[in-house]
Amino acid sequence: MPTMNSPVTTRVRKHRELLRAEGLRPIQLWIPDTRSAAFRLKCERESASLANDPLEAETMEWIAEVADTDGWV
């Protein structure tokens, strides 16, 4: 583990100072772990709950109509 005066720690600190000087600030984001079995099961449950929903079908049809896909491969 690097100490507070190691070359890596010093380099990271300088890099962060430069970013702050440019007007940026760090943030931390917590997102779902898409690799977990629990996430996969939740997605499957939510997808299944929408399978026969008429409002979902209407929404998907609208998205298909208004989507700008020109130039997509």
CHARMM internal coordinates of N, CA and C (Angstrom, degrees):
IC EDIT
DIST 1 N 1 CA 1.4586
DIST 1 CA 1 C 1.5235
ANGL 1 N 1 CA 1 C 108.84
DIST 1 C 2 N 1.3472
ANGL 1 CA 1 C 2 N 117.35
DIHE 1 N 1 CA 1 C 2 N 130.78
DIST 2 N 2 CA 1.4610
ANGL 1 C 2 N 2 CA 119.76
DIHE 1 CA 1 C 2 N 2 CA -177.95
DIST 2 CA 2 C 1.5269
ANGL 2 N 2 CA 2 C 111.63
DIHE 1 C 2 N 2 CA 2 C -66.51
DIST 2 C 3 N 1.3097
ANGL 2 CA 2 C 3 N 114.71
DIHE 2 N 2 CA 2 C 3 N 143.88
DIST 3 N 3 CA 1.4636
ANGL 2 C 3 N 3 CA 119.21
DIHE 2 CA 2 C 3 N 3 CA 174.65
DIST 3 CA 3 C 1.5156
ANGL 3 N 3 CA 3 C 108.51
DIHE 2 C 3 N 3 CA 3 C -83.33
DIST 3 C 4 N 1.3105
ANGL 3 CA 3 C 4 N 116.40
DIHE 3 N 3 CA 3 C 4 N 171.46
DIST 4 N 4 CA 1.4712
ANGL 3 C 4 N 4 CA 120.53
DIHE 3 CA 3 C 4 N 4 CA -177.10
DIST 4 CA 4 C 1.5331
ANGL 4 N 4 CA 4 C 112.52
DIHE 3 C 4 N 4 CA 4 C -65.82
DIST 4 C 5 N 1.3290
ANGL 4 CA 4 C 5 N 118.46
DIHE 4 N 4 CA 4 C 5 N -14.80
DIST 5 N 5 CA 1.4570
ANGL 4 C 5 N 5 CA 120.73
DIHE 4 CA 4 C 5 N 5 CA -179.40
DIST 5 CA 5 C 1.5224
ANGL 5 N 5 CA 5 C 112.45
DIHE 4 C 5 N 5 CA 5 C -113.46
DIST 5 C 6 N 1.3156
ANGL 5 CA 5 C 6 N 117.87
DIHE 5 N 5 CA 5 C 6 N 14.12
DIST 6 N 6 CA 1.4604
ANGL 5 C 6 N 6 CA 120.54
DIHE 5 CA 5 C 6 N 6 CA -179.49
DIST 6 CA 6 C 1.5260
ANGL 6 N 6 CA 6 C 109.64
DIHE 5 C 6 N 6 CA 6 C -70.55
DIST 6 C 7 N 1.3340
ANGL 6 CA 6 C 7 N 117.35
DIHE 6 N 6 CA 6 C 7 N 158.42
DIST 7 N 7 CA 1.4713
ANGL 6 C 7 N 7 CA 120.11
DIHE 6 CA 6 C 7 N 7 CA 178.68
DIST 7 CA 7 C 1.5319
ANGL 7 N 7 CA 7 C 112.80
DIHE 6 C 7 N 7 CA 7 C -57.47
DIST 7 C 8 N 1.3298
ANGL 7 CA 7 C 8 N 116.81
DIHE 7 N 7 CA 7 C 8 N -38.08
DIST 8 N 8 CA 1.4733
ANGL 7 C 8 N 8 CA 119.57
DIHE 7 CA 7 C 8 N 8 CA -179.80
DIST 8 CA 8 C 1.5212
ANGL 8 N 8 CA 8 C 110.43
DIHE 7 C 8 N 8 CA 8 C -65.82
DIST 8 C 9 N 1.3215
ANGL 8 CA 8 C 9 N 116.71
DIHE 8 N 8 CA 8 C 9 N -46.61
DIST 9 N 9 CA 1.4641
ANGL 8 C 9 N 9 CA 120.82
DIHE 8 CA 8 C 9 N 9 CA -179.51
DIST 9 CA 9 C 1.5176
ANGL 9 N 9 CA 9 C 110.70
DIHE 8 C 9 N 9 CA 9 C -61.30
DIST 9 C 10 N 1.3208
ANGL 9 CA 9 C 10 N 116.39
DIHE 9 N 9 CA 9 C 10 N -42.42
DIST 10 N 10 CA 1.4648
ANGL 9 C 10 N 10 CA 121.10
DIHE 9 CA 9 C 10 N 10 CA 179.32
DIST 10 CA 10 C 1.5228
ANGL 10 N 10 CA 10 C 110.52
DIHE 9 C 10 N 10 CA 10 C -63.50
DIST 10 C 11 N 1.3295
ANGL 10 CA 10 C 11 N 116.88
DIHE 10 N 10 CA 10 C 11 N -44.31
DIST 11 N 11 CA 1.4648
ANGL 10 C 11 N 11 CA 121.36
DIHE 10 CA 10 C 11 N 11 CA 179.77
DIST 11 CA 11 C 1.5265
ANGL 11 N 11 CA 11 C 111.29
DIHE 10 C 11 N 11 CA 11 C -62.66
DIST 11 C 12 N 1.3109
ANGL 11 CA 11 C 12 N 117.17
DIHE 11 N 11 CA 11 C 12 N -43.42
DIST 12 N 12 CA 1.4609
ANGL 11 C 12 N 12 CA 121.38
DIHE 11 CA 11 C 12 N 12 CA -179.85
DIST 12 CA 12 C 1.5331
ANGL 12 N 12 CA 12 C 109.69
DIHE 11 C 12 N 12 CA 12 C -64.94
DIST 12 C 13 N 1.3278
ANGL 12 CA 12 C 13 N 116.95
DIHE 12 N 12 CA 12 C 13 N -43.95
DIST 13 N 13 CA 1.4634
ANGL 12 C 13 N 13 CA 120.53
DIHE 12 CA 12 C 13 N 13 CA 179.74
DIST 13 CA 13 C 1.5252
ANGL 13 N 13 CA 13 C 110.65
DIHE 12 C 13 N 13 CA 13 C -60.28
DIST 13 C 14 N 1.3392
ANGL 13 CA 13 C 14 N 116.93
DIHE 13 N 13 CA 13 C 14 N -44.60
DIST 14 N 14 CA 1.4692
ANGL 13 C 14 N 14 CA 120.52
DIHE 13 CA 13 C 14 N 14 CA 179.54
DIST 14 CA 14 C 1.5293
ANGL 14 N 14 CA 14 C 110.88
DIHE 13 C 14 N 14 CA 14 C -63.88
DIST 14 C 15 N 1.3247
ANGL 14 CA 14 C 15 N 115.86
DIHE 14 N 14 CA 14 C 15 N -41.84
DIST 15 N 15 CA 1.4693
ANGL 14 C 15 N 15 CA 119.65
DIHE 14 CA 14 C 15 N 15 CA 179.10
DIST 15 CA 15 C 1.5273
ANGL 15 N 15 CA 15 C 110.51
DIHE 14 C 15 N 15 CA 15 C -61.30
DIST 15 C 16 N 1.3145
ANGL 15 CA 15 C 16 N 116.51
DIHE 15 N 15 CA 15 C 16 N -44.04
DIST 16 N 16 CA 1.4688
ANGL 15 C 16 N 16 CA 120.17
DIHE 15 CA 15 C 16 N 16 CA 179.45
DIST 16 CA 16 C 1.5187
ANGL 16 N 16 CA 16 C 111.40
DIHE 15 C 16 N 16 CA 16 C -66.33
DIST 16 C 17 N 1.3101
ANGL 16 CA 16 C 17 N 117.33
DIHE 16 N 16 CA 16 C 17 N -36.95
DIST 17 N 17 CA 1.4666
ANGL 16 C 17 N 17 CA 120.44
DIHE 16 CA 16 C 17 N 17 CA 176.87
DIST 17 CA 17 C 1.5279
ANGL 17 N 17 CA 17 C 110.88
DIHE 16 C 17 N 17 CA 17 C -63.24
DIST 17 C 18 N 1.3397
ANGL 17 CA 17 C 18 N 116.60
DIHE 17 N 17 CA 17 C 18 N -40.64
DIST 18 N 18 CA 1.4658
ANGL 17 C 18 N 18 CA 120.22
DIHE 17 CA 17 C 18 N 18 CA 177.11
DIST 18 CA 18 C 1.5228
ANGL 18 N 18 CA 18 C 111.38
DIHE 17 C 18 N 18 CA 18 C -62.90
DIST 18 C 19 N 1.3157
ANGL 18 CA 18 C 19 N 116.60
DIHE 18 N 18 CA 18 C 19 N -43.07
DIST 19 N 19 CA 1.4648
ANGL 18 C 19 N 19 CA 119.96
DIHE 18 CA 18 C 19 N 19 CA 178.89
DIST 19 CA 19 C 1.5253
ANGL 19 N 19 CA 19 C 110.88
DIHE 18 C 19 N 19 CA 19 C -62.73
DIST 19 C 20 N 1.3218
ANGL 19 CA 19 C 20 N 116.83
DIHE 19 N 19 CA 19 C 20 N -42.72
DIST 20 N 20 CA 1.4711
ANGL 19 C 20 N 20 CA 120.05
DIHE 19 CA 19 C 20 N 20 CA 177.62
DIST 20 CA 20 C 1.5207
ANGL 20 N 20 CA 20 C 110.86
DIHE 19 C 20 N 20 CA 20 C -62.97
DIST 20 C 21 N 1.3373
ANGL 20 CA 20 C 21 N 116.57
DIHE 20 N 20 CA 20 C 21 N -38.91
DIST 21 N 21 CA 1.4718
ANGL 20 C 21 N 21 CA 120.76
DIHE 20 CA 20 C 21 N 21 CA 178.59
DIST 21 CA 21 C 1.5248
ANGL 21 N 21 CA 21 C 111.14
DIHE 20 C 21 N 21 CA 21 C -63.84
DIST 21 C 22 N 1.3232
ANGL 21 CA 21 C 22 N 117.30
DIHE 21 N 21 CA 21 C 22 N -25.57
DIST 22 N 22 CA 1.4666
ANGL 21 C 22 N 22 CA 121.90
DIHE 21 CA 21 C 22 N 22 CA 177.19
DIST 22 CA 22 C 1.5204
ANGL 22 N 22 CA 22 C 112.14
DIHE 21 C 22 N 22 CA 22 C -84.96
DIST 22 C 23 N 1.3278
ANGL 22 CA 22 C 23 N 116.65
DIHE 22 N 22 CA 22 C 23 N 3.79
DIST 23 N 23 CA 1.4541
ANGL 22 C 23 N 23 CA 120.70
DIHE 22 CA 22 C 23 N 23 CA 177.49
DIST 23 CA 23 C 1.5137
ANGL 23 N 23 CA 23 C 114.58
DIHE 22 C 23 N 23 CA 23 C 90.82
DIST 23 C 24 N 1.3180
ANGL 23 CA 23 C 24 N 117.39
DIHE 23 N 23 CA 23 C 24 N 12.72
DIST 24 N 24 CA 1.4657
ANGL 23 C 24 N 24 CA 120.73
DIHE 23 CA 23 C 24 N 24 CA 179.59
DIST 24 CA 24 C 1.5203
ANGL 24 N 24 CA 24 C 109.49
DIHE 23 C 24 N 24 CA 24 C -98.15
DIST 24 C 25 N 1.3029
ANGL 24 CA 24 C 25 N 114.80
DIHE 24 N 24 CA 24 C 25 N 157.78
DIST 25 N 25 CA 1.4598
ANGL 24 C 25 N 25 CA 119.54
DIHE 24 CA 24 C 25 N 25 CA 175.93
DIST 25 CA 25 C 1.5176
ANGL 25 N 25 CA 25 C 108.92
DIHE 24 C 25 N 25 CA 25 C -138.25
DIST 25 C 26 N 1.3187
ANGL 25 CA 25 C 26 N 116.89
DIHE 25 N 25 CA 25 C 26 N 148.05
DIST 26 N 26 CA 1.4612
ANGL 25 C 26 N 26 CA 119.14
DIHE 25 CA 25 C 26 N 26 CA -179.41
DIST 26 CA 26 C 1.5255
ANGL 26 N 26 CA 26 C 111.44
DIHE 25 C 26 N 26 CA 26 C -78.09
DIST 26 C 27 N 1.3080
ANGL 26 CA 26 C 27 N 114.39
DIHE 26 N 26 CA 26 C 27 N 147.40
DIST 27 N 27 CA 1.4635
ANGL 26 C 27 N 27 CA 120.51
DIHE 26 CA 26 C 27 N 27 CA 172.42
DIST 27 CA 27 C 1.5189
ANGL 27 N 27 CA 27 C 107.58
DIHE 26 C 27 N 27 CA 27 C -134.87
DIST 27 C 28 N 1.3075
ANGL 27 CA 27 C 28 N 116.07
DIHE 27 N 27 CA 27 C 28 N 160.11
DIST 28 N 28 CA 1.4559
ANGL 27 C 28 N 28 CA 120.94
DIHE 27 CA 27 C 28 N 28 CA 177.24
DIST 28 CA 28 C 1.5216
ANGL 28 N 28 CA 28 C 108.03
DIHE 27 C 28 N 28 CA 28 C -121.15
DIST 28 C 29 N 1.3203
ANGL 28 CA 28 C 29 N 116.25
DIHE 28 N 28 CA 28 C 29 N 128.97
DIST 29 N 29 CA 1.4584
ANGL 28 C 29 N 29 CA 121.52
DIHE 28 CA 28 C 29 N 29 CA 179.76
DIST 29 CA 29 C 1.5188
ANGL 29 N 29 CA 29 C 109.30
DIHE 28 C 29 N 29 CA 29 C -115.09
DIST 29 C 30 N 1.3075
ANGL 29 CA 29 C 30 N 115.42
DIHE 29 N 29 CA 29 C 30 N 133.84
DIST 30 N 30 CA 1.4549
ANGL 29 C 30 N 30 CA 121.22
DIHE 29 CA 29 C 30 N 30 CA 173.86
DIST 30 CA 30 C 1.5135
ANGL 30 N 30 CA 30 C 106.88
DIHE 29 C 30 N 30 CA 30 C -108.49
DIST 30 C 31 N 1.3072
ANGL 30 CA 30 C 31 N 116.13
DIHE 30 N 30 CA 30 C 31 N 120.77
DIST 31 N 31 CA 1.4582
ANGL 30 C 31 N 31 CA 121.26
DIHE 30 CA 30 C 31 N 31 CA -177.90
DIST 31 CA 31 C 1.5243
ANGL 31 N 31 CA 31 C 109.35
DIHE 30 C 31 N 31 CA 31 C -122.46
DIST 31 C 32 N 1.3259
ANGL 31 CA 31 C 32 N 117.47
DIHE 31 N 31 CA 31 C 32 N 159.42
DIST 32 N 32 CA 1.4647
ANGL 31 C 32 N 32 CA 119.23
DIHE 31 CA 31 C 32 N 32 CA 178.00
DIST 32 CA 32 C 1.5274
ANGL 32 N 32 CA 32 C 110.74
DIHE 31 C 32 N 32 CA 32 C -60.00
DIST 32 C 33 N 1.3139
ANGL 32 CA 32 C 33 N 115.57
DIHE 32 N 32 CA 32 C 33 N 143.92
DIST 33 N 33 CA 1.4643
ANGL 32 C 33 N 33 CA 121.30
DIHE 32 CA 32 C 33 N 33 CA 176.67
DIST 33 CA 33 C 1.5197
ANGL 33 N 33 CA 33 C 107.68
DIHE 32 C 33 N 33 CA 33 C -82.14
DIST 33 C 34 N 1.3087
ANGL 33 CA 33 C 34 N 115.62
DIHE 33 N 33 CA 33 C 34 N 99.13
DIST 34 N 34 CA 1.4620
ANGL 33 C 34 N 34 CA 120.81
DIHE 33 CA 33 C 34 N 34 CA -175.57
DIST 34 CA 34 C 1.5242
ANGL 34 N 34 CA 34 C 112.73
DIHE 33 C 34 N 34 CA 34 C -70.18
DIST 34 C 35 N 1.3415
ANGL 34 CA 34 C 35 N 117.13
DIHE 34 N 34 CA 34 C 35 N -5.99
DIST 35 N 35 CA 1.4666
ANGL 34 C 35 N 35 CA 120.42
DIHE 34 CA 34 C 35 N 35 CA 178.26
DIST 35 CA 35 C 1.5214
ANGL 35 N 35 CA 35 C 111.92
DIHE 34 C 35 N 35 CA 35 C -89.99
DIST 35 C 36 N 1.3144
ANGL 35 CA 35 C 36 N 117.47
DIHE 35 N 35 CA 35 C 36 N -9.94
DIST 36 N 36 CA 1.4668
ANGL 35 C 36 N 36 CA 119.98
DIHE 35 CA 35 C 36 N 36 CA -174.29
DIST 36 CA 36 C 1.5306
ANGL 36 N 36 CA 36 C 111.57
DIHE 35 C 36 N 36 CA 36 C -81.77
DIST 36 C 37 N 1.3099
ANGL 36 CA 36 C 37 N 114.20
DIHE 36 N 36 CA 36 C 37 N 150.21
DIST 37 N 37 CA 1.4685
ANGL 36 C 37 N 37 CA 120.14
DIHE 36 CA 36 C 37 N 37 CA 177.62
DIST 37 CA 37 C 1.5225
ANGL 37 N 37 CA 37 C 110.54
DIHE 36 C 37 N 37 CA 37 C -64.93
DIST 37 C 38 N 1.3251
ANGL 37 CA 37 C 38 N 117.03
DIHE 37 N 37 CA 37 C 38 N -35.76
DIST 38 N 38 CA 1.4650
ANGL 37 C 38 N 38 CA 120.64
DIHE 37 CA 37 C 38 N 38 CA -179.84
DIST 38 CA 38 C 1.5332
ANGL 38 N 38 CA 38 C 110.81
DIHE 37 C 38 N 38 CA 38 C -62.37
DIST 38 C 39 N 1.3298
ANGL 38 CA 38 C 39 N 117.03
DIHE 38 N 38 CA 38 C 39 N -40.07
DIST 39 N 39 CA 1.4655
ANGL 38 C 39 N 39 CA 120.85
DIHE 38 CA 38 C 39 N 39 CA 178.41
DIST 39 CA 39 C 1.5300
ANGL 39 N 39 CA 39 C 110.16
DIHE 38 C 39 N 39 CA 39 C -64.22
DIST 39 C 40 N 1.3310
ANGL 39 CA 39 C 40 N 116.02
DIHE 39 N 39 CA 39 C 40 N -45.30
DIST 40 N 40 CA 1.4644
ANGL 39 C 40 N 40 CA 119.99
DIHE 39 CA 39 C 40 N 40 CA 179.70
DIST 40 CA 40 C 1.5213
ANGL 40 N 40 CA 40 C 111.16
DIHE 39 C 40 N 40 CA 40 C -59.92
DIST 40 C 41 N 1.3359
ANGL 40 CA 40 C 41 N 116.52
DIHE 40 N 40 CA 40 C 41 N -44.59
DIST 41 N 41 CA 1.4640
ANGL 40 C 41 N 41 CA 120.18
DIHE 40 CA 40 C 41 N 41 CA -179.72
DIST 41 CA 41 C 1.5254
ANGL 41 N 41 CA 41 C 111.48
DIHE 40 C 41 N 41 CA 41 C -64.16
DIST 41 C 42 N 1.3245
ANGL 41 CA 41 C 42 N 116.93
DIHE 41 N 41 CA 41 C 42 N -40.07
DIST 42 N 42 CA 1.4690
ANGL 41 C 42 N 42 CA 120.13
DIHE 41 CA 41 C 42 N 42 CA 178.25
DIST 42 CA 42 C 1.5298
ANGL 42 N 42 CA 42 C 110.28
DIHE 41 C 42 N 42 CA 42 C -63.02
DIST 42 C 43 N 1.3190
ANGL 42 CA 42 C 43 N 117.35
DIHE 42 N 42 CA 42 C 43 N -42.51
DIST 43 N 43 CA 1.4659
ANGL 42 C 43 N 43 CA 120.75
DIHE 42 CA 42 C 43 N 43 CA 177.79
DIST 43 CA 43 C 1.5248
ANGL 43 N 43 CA 43 C 111.25
DIHE 42 C 43 N 43 CA 43 C -62.15
DIST 43 C 44 N 1.3157
ANGL 43 CA 43 C 44 N 115.83
DIHE 43 N 43 CA 43 C 44 N -42.22
DIST 44 N 44 CA 1.4665
ANGL 43 C 44 N 44 CA 119.74
DIHE 43 CA 43 C 44 N 44 CA 178.68
DIST 44 CA 44 C 1.5200
ANGL 44 N 44 CA 44 C 111.16
DIHE 43 C 44 N 44 CA 44 C -62.67
DIST 44 C 45 N 1.3454
ANGL 44 CA 44 C 45 N 116.92
DIHE 44 N 44 CA 44 C 45 N -43.79
DIST 45 N 45 CA 1.4771
ANGL 44 C 45 N 45 CA 120.84
DIHE 44 CA 44 C 45 N 45 CA 179.59
DIST 45 CA 45 C 1.5258
ANGL 45 N 45 CA 45 C 110.43
DIHE 44 C 45 N 45 CA 45 C -62.81
DIST 45 C 46 N 1.3290
ANGL 45 CA 45 C 46 N 116.38
DIHE 45 N 45 CA 45 C 46 N -46.05
DIST 46 N 46 CA 1.4641
ANGL 45 C 46 N 46 CA 119.34
DIHE 45 CA 45 C 46 N 46 CA -178.01
DIST 46 CA 46 C 1.5244
ANGL 46 N 46 CA 46 C 111.48
DIHE 45 C 46 N 46 CA 46 C -66.44
DIST 46 C 47 N 1.3211
ANGL 46 CA 46 C 47 N 117.18
DIHE 46 N 46 CA 46 C 47 N -38.35
DIST 47 N 47 CA 1.4656
ANGL 46 C 47 N 47 CA 120.50
DIHE 46 CA 46 C 47 N 47 CA 177.86
DIST 47 CA 47 C 1.5257
ANGL 47 N 47 CA 47 C 110.92
DIHE 46 C 47 N 47 CA 47 C -65.73
DIST 47 C 48 N 1.3119
ANGL 47 CA 47 C 48 N 116.03
DIHE 47 N 47 CA 47 C 48 N -42.99
DIST 48 N 48 CA 1.4627
ANGL 47 C 48 N 48 CA 120.10
DIHE 47 CA 47 C 48 N 48 CA 179.39
DIST 48 CA 48 C 1.5254
ANGL 48 N 48 CA 48 C 111.24
DIHE 47 C 48 N 48 CA 48 C -63.51
DIST 48 C 49 N 1.3264
ANGL 48 CA 48 C 49 N 117.09
DIHE 48 N 48 CA 48 C 49 N -34.98
DIST 49 N 49 CA 1.4641
ANGL 48 C 49 N 49 CA 119.69
DIHE 48 CA 48 C 49 N 49 CA -179.02
DIST 49 CA 49 C 1.5260
ANGL 49 N 49 CA 49 C 111.98
DIHE 48 C 49 N 49 CA 49 C -68.15
DIST 49 C 50 N 1.3376
ANGL 49 CA 49 C 50 N 116.83
DIHE 49 N 49 CA 49 C 50 N -20.13
DIST 50 N 50 CA 1.4636
ANGL 49 C 50 N 50 CA 120.92
DIHE 49 CA 49 C 50 N 50 CA -179.39
DIST 50 CA 50 C 1.5201
ANGL 50 N 50 CA 50 C 113.12
DIHE 49 C 50 N 50 CA 50 C -99.41
DIST 50 C 51 N 1.3144
ANGL 50 CA 50 C 51 N 117.21
DIHE 50 N 50 CA 50 C 51 N -4.83
DIST 51 N 51 CA 1.4642
ANGL 50 C 51 N 51 CA 121.92
DIHE 50 CA 50 C 51 N 51 CA -172.32
DIST 51 CA 51 C 1.5306
ANGL 51 N 51 CA 51 C 113.13
DIHE 50 C 51 N 51 CA 51 C -54.28
DIST 51 C 52 N 1.2974
ANGL 51 CA 51 C 52 N 118.91
DIHE 51 N 51 CA 51 C 52 N -42.88
DIST 52 N 52 CA 1.4685
ANGL 51 C 52 N 52 CA 121.43
DIHE 51 CA 51 C 52 N 52 CA -176.89
DIST 52 CA 52 C 1.5222
ANGL 52 N 52 CA 52 C 112.56
DIHE 51 C 52 N 52 CA 52 C -114.31
DIST 52 C 53 N 1.3055
ANGL 52 CA 52 C 53 N 117.09
DIHE 52 N 52 CA 52 C 53 N 21.28
DIST 53 N 53 CA 1.4685
ANGL 52 C 53 N 53 CA 121.59
DIHE 52 CA 52 C 53 N 53 CA -178.38
DIST 53 CA 53 C 1.5288
ANGL 53 N 53 CA 53 C 109.32
DIHE 52 C 53 N 53 CA 53 C -82.65
DIST 53 C 54 N 1.3290
ANGL 53 CA 53 C 54 N 118.59
DIHE 53 N 53 CA 53 C 54 N 117.50
DIST 54 N 54 CA 1.4702
ANGL 53 C 54 N 54 CA 120.53
DIHE 53 CA 53 C 54 N 54 CA -178.35
DIST 54 CA 54 C 1.5380
ANGL 54 N 54 CA 54 C 112.72
DIHE 53 C 54 N 54 CA 54 C -62.75
DIST 54 C 55 N 1.3109
ANGL 54 CA 54 C 55 N 117.71
DIHE 54 N 54 CA 54 C 55 N -33.76
DIST 55 N 55 CA 1.4610
ANGL 54 C 55 N 55 CA 119.54
DIHE 54 CA 54 C 55 N 55 CA 178.73
DIST 55 CA 55 C 1.5296
ANGL 55 N 55 CA 55 C 110.78
DIHE 54 C 55 N 55 CA 55 C -68.20
DIST 55 C 56 N 1.3174
ANGL 55 CA 55 C 56 N 116.91
DIHE 55 N 55 CA 55 C 56 N -34.57
DIST 56 N 56 CA 1.4689
ANGL 55 C 56 N 56 CA 120.61
DIHE 55 CA 55 C 56 N 56 CA 176.80
DIST 56 CA 56 C 1.5235
ANGL 56 N 56 CA 56 C 110.03
DIHE 55 C 56 N 56 CA 56 C -65.32
DIST 56 C 57 N 1.3191
ANGL 56 CA 56 C 57 N 117.03
DIHE 56 N 56 CA 56 C 57 N -43.74
DIST 57 N 57 CA 1.4650
ANGL 56 C 57 N 57 CA 120.84
DIHE 56 CA 56 C 57 N 57 CA 178.99
DIST 57 CA 57 C 1.5237
ANGL 57 N 57 CA 57 C 110.11
DIHE 56 C 57 N 57 CA 57 C -62.02
DIST 57 C 58 N 1.3296
ANGL 57 CA 57 C 58 N 116.84
DIHE 57 N 57 CA 57 C 58 N -42.68
DIST 58 N 58 CA 1.4679
ANGL 57 C 58 N 58 CA 121.23
DIHE 57 CA 57 C 58 N 58 CA 178.36
DIST 58 CA 58 C 1.5233
ANGL 58 N 58 CA 58 C 110.93
DIHE 57 C 58 N 58 CA 58 C -62.33
DIST 58 C 59 N 1.3168
ANGL 58 CA 58 C 59 N 116.18
DIHE 58 N 58 CA 58 C 59 N -42.83
DIST 59 N 59 CA 1.4660
ANGL 58 C 59 N 59 CA 120.93
DIHE 58 CA 58 C 59 N 59 CA 179.90
DIST 59 CA 59 C 1.5257
ANGL 59 N 59 CA 59 C 110.79
DIHE 58 C 59 N 59 CA 59 C -63.80
DIST 59 C 60 N 1.3156
ANGL 59 CA 59 C 60 N 116.91
DIHE 59 N 59 CA 59 C 60 N -43.93
DIST 60 N 60 CA 1.4654
ANGL 59 C 60 N 60 CA 120.50
DIHE 59 CA 59 C 60 N 60 CA -179.71
DIST 60 CA 60 C 1.5257
ANGL 60 N 60 CA 60 C 111.14
DIHE 59 C 60 N 60 CA 60 C -65.96
DIST 60 C 61 N 1.3225
ANGL 60 CA 60 C 61 N 117.61
DIHE 60 N 60 CA 60 C 61 N -36.17
DIST 61 N 61 CA 1.4656
ANGL 60 C 61 N 61 CA 120.89
DIHE 60 CA 60 C 61 N 61 CA 176.38
DIST 61 CA 61 C 1.5208
ANGL 61 N 61 CA 61 C 110.19
DIHE 60 C 61 N 61 CA 61 C -64.67
DIST 61 C 62 N 1.3248
ANGL 61 CA 61 C 62 N 117.34
DIHE 61 N 61 CA 61 C 62 N -42.63
DIST 62 N 62 CA 1.4654
ANGL 61 C 62 N 62 CA 121.31
DIHE 61 CA 61 C 62 N 62 CA 178.62
DIST 62 CA 62 C 1.5324
ANGL 62 N 62 CA 62 C 110.58
DIHE 61 C 62 N 62 CA 62 C -62.69
DIST 62 C 63 N 1.3307
ANGL 62 CA 62 C 63 N 116.88
DIHE 62 N 62 CA 62 C 63 N -44.15
DIST 63 N 63 CA 1.4626
ANGL 62 C 63 N 63 CA 120.30
DIHE 62 CA 62 C 63 N 63 CA 179.16
DIST 63 CA 63 C 1.5253
ANGL 63 N 63 CA 63 C 110.34
DIHE 62 C 63 N 63 CA 63 C -59.81
DIST 63 C 64 N 1.3294
ANGL 63 CA 63 C 64 N 117.04
DIHE 63 N 63 CA 63 C 64 N -42.51
DIST 64 N 64 CA 1.4701
ANGL 63 C 64 N 64 CA 121.11
DIHE 63 CA 63 C 64 N 64 CA 178.83
DIST 64 CA 64 C 1.5178
ANGL 64 N 64 CA 64 C 111.24
DIHE 63 C 64 N 64 CA 64 C -62.07
DIST 64 C 65 N 1.3320
ANGL 64 CA 64 C 65 N 117.03
DIHE 64 N 64 CA 64 C 65 N -36.65
DIST 65 N 65 CA 1.4681
ANGL 64 C 65 N 65 CA 121.32
DIHE 64 CA 64 C 65 N 65 CA -179.40
DIST 65 CA 65 C 1.5174
ANGL 65 N 65 CA 65 C 112.67
DIHE 64 C 65 N 65 CA 65 C -70.62
DIST 65 C 66 N 1.3064
ANGL 65 CA 65 C 66 N 117.96
DIHE 65 N 65 CA 65 C 66 N -39.80
DIST 66 N 66 CA 1.4662
ANGL 65 C 66 N 66 CA 121.05
DIHE 65 CA 65 C 66 N 66 CA -173.32
DIST 66 CA 66 C 1.5245
ANGL 66 N 66 CA 66 C 113.84
DIHE 65 C 66 N 66 CA 66 C -97.05
DIST 66 C 67 N 1.3377
ANGL 66 CA 66 C 67 N 117.52
DIHE 66 N 66 CA 66 C 67 N -7.87
DIST 67 N 67 CA 1.4672
ANGL 66 C 67 N 67 CA 120.17
DIHE 66 CA 66 C 67 N 67 CA -178.09
DIST 67 CA 67 C 1.5261
ANGL 67 N 67 CA 67 C 110.97
DIHE 66 C 67 N 67 CA 67 C -65.32
DIST 67 C 68 N 1.3009
ANGL 67 CA 67 C 68 N 115.99
DIHE 67 N 67 CA 67 C 68 N 134.44
DIST 68 N 68 CA 1.4650
ANGL 67 C 68 N 68 CA 122.04
DIHE 67 CA 67 C 68 N 68 CA 177.31
DIST 68 CA 68 C 1.5176
ANGL 68 N 68 CA 68 C 107.43
DIHE 67 C 68 N 68 CA 68 C -95.00
DIST 68 C 69 N 1.3246
ANGL 68 CA 68 C 69 N 116.04
DIHE 68 N 68 CA 68 C 69 N 95.89
DIST 69 N 69 CA 1.4624
ANGL 68 C 69 N 69 CA 120.82
DIHE 68 CA 68 C 69 N 69 CA -177.57
DIST 69 CA 69 C 1.5199
ANGL 69 N 69 CA 69 C 112.88
DIHE 68 C 69 N 69 CA 69 C -109.06
DIST 69 C 70 N 1.3268
ANGL 69 CA 69 C 70 N 116.69
DIHE 69 N 69 CA 69 C 70 N 12.28
DIST 70 N 70 CA 1.4637
ANGL 69 C 70 N 70 CA 120.11
DIHE 69 CA 69 C 70 N 70 CA 179.06
DIST 70 CA 70 C 1.5254
ANGL 70 N 70 CA 70 C 109.59
DIHE 69 C 70 N 70 CA 70 C -59.48
DIST 70 C 71 N 1.3142
ANGL 70 CA 70 C 71 N 115.52
DIHE 70 N 70 CA 70 C 71 N 131.46
DIST 71 N 71 CA 1.4577
ANGL 70 C 71 N 71 CA 120.29
DIHE 70 CA 70 C 71 N 71 CA 178.80
DIST 71 CA 71 C 1.5196
ANGL 71 N 71 CA 71 C 114.30
DIHE 70 C 71 N 71 CA 71 C 87.36
DIST 71 C 72 N 1.3210
ANGL 71 CA 71 C 72 N 116.92
DIHE 71 N 71 CA 71 C 72 N -3.93
DIST 72 N 72 CA 1.4724
ANGL 71 C 72 N 72 CA 119.15
DIHE 71 CA 71 C 72 N 72 CA 176.85
DIST 72 CA 72 C 1.5207
ANGL 72 N 72 CA 72 C 107.92
DIHE 71 C 72 N 72 CA 72 C -75.34
DIST 72 C 73 N 1.2773
ANGL 72 CA 72 C 73 N 115.91
DIHE 72 N 72 CA 72 C 73 N 149.11
DIST 73 N 73 CA 1.4702
ANGL 72 C 73 N 73 CA 120.22
DIHE 72 CA 72 C 73 N 73 CA 178.54
DIST 73 CA 73 C 1.4982
ANGL 73 N 73 CA 73 C 109.56
DIHE 72 C 73 N 73 CA 73 C -88.02
END
COOR INIT
IC SEED 1 N 1 CA 1 C
IC BUILD
